[in-house]
Amino acid sequence: MQHVLIIHEVASYPAWKAIFDQASDIRKRAGEISYQLLRYDNDANKVVHFSEWSSLDDARRFFESPELVEIRKRAGVRSPEFIYLREIEHGVL
């Protein structure tokens, strides 16, 4: 499985979340399979987006696309950090 971990600060979580939700169709078409949203315990505007993708190439193409760069600007995203990951093991305890 391929995953992407994105850590970024947003100007306003509710405003960011509305735009994130509106982009669900384009994320799905781009190859996103599932996602989790987390936030820092002490900062509601510091967001972690962890998602599973059909391929890391699809994810890179999507996240680096001019369309998504513009969406991030409208959503108030500051300094996103993208980490592309390949699963090596999965377990439940």
N, C-alpha and C positions, 0 to 999 in steps of 0.2 A: 504494500500500500504506500501511496505517496501522500505526504502532508505538507501543509504550509502553516507556519507560525508567524503571525504578524503582531507586533507590539507597537502601539502608537498612542499618542495623546490626541484627544479631540477637544474642540472648543466647548461643546455641550453634548453630553451623552444622548439626551432625548432627540436632539436635532440630527446627530449622526445616525442614531438607530432608525429613524424614519427613512433616511436615504438608503441605509443598508438594506432595510426591508424592501424598499422599492426596487432595488437592484437584484432581487432574488432570481428573477427569470434570466437575466444576463449572466449571473454567476452559474446557474445550472447549465445553460447552453455552453458556457466556456469550459465546463468539466468539473465544477465543484459538486461533490457527492453529499457531503454532510459538513456540519460546522458546530463549533462550540464558541460561545462568547464568555469571556471572563473579564473581571476588572480588578484592579489593585484594591486591596482591603482598605487602604487609607486614601485613595484617590479615585473618585467615581468617573473621572474623565480620562483615566489611563486604562486603555482597553487592550485585551488580548483576543485575537481572532485565530482559532485553531481549526483547520479544515482539512478534509480528505479530498483528494483530487484524482481524476482519471489518469493524469500524467503530470509530471513536473514541468514538462515543456508547455502543456496547455496552461498550467498555472502561471508560469513566467510570462507567456504571451499575454494573458489576461491582465496580470498586475502591472505590466509594463506598457500596456496599450494607452494611446492618447485619450481614449474614451474614459478609462478608469482614472487616469491622472486628473482629468477634469472633474469627475465625480468626487474624488477625494478632496479636491479644493472646495467644492460646494458643501461637502460634509464637514468641513472644518478640521480635517486630519492634519496633524503636525508630525513631521519626522518619522514616517513609518519605517520600521525595520522588518524586512522579509527574510525568513529563514526557511529554506526548502529542505525537506526531510524525507528519507526513505526508511520505512519501518523495518526493523530487523527482528523484532520479537513483540508479541502481544500476550498478555496473560491477565487472569482475574484471580484475586486472592480472597 
